[in-house]
Amino acid sequence: MSVIRTISAHGTRAANLGPHAPKPTSVEGEQTEATLSVWSGGRSGKIDTGLWECTPGVFTAERMGYTEICTILSGRVTLEVEGAEPEEFGPGDVMVMPSGWKGVWRVHEPLRKHYTTIED
């Protein structure tokens, strides 16, 4: 197996993710996002890992058919899930959103994360 693409852990804050596009589920603000998939594969191609960033604002999100594990690299966000207290995350924090998760992301400042998604 060969390495498809590598990004130094020290360079993740400066890595160019390419052009931003409008965030389709944005409900407040004129949010944009960009994603750079670093590797995908695994058994039946069910794993994807990379970098994602988003501008400030509010958007809705669902994790249907996959689980996401992410580490915040820069910025701050508050996640709101019905029936739970809002939780704020910042650099170094790790979040797990299991398949079936639904919530609201309140991005307070430009946010960058490393993500890994695993399909059910």
Secondary structure, DSSP 8 states (H G I E B T S, - for coil): --------GGGTTT------EE-TTEEES--EEEEEEEEEESGGG-EEEEEEEE-SEEEEEEE-SEEEEEEEEEEEEEEE-TTS--EEE-TT-EEEE-TTEEEEEEEEEEEEEEEEEEE-
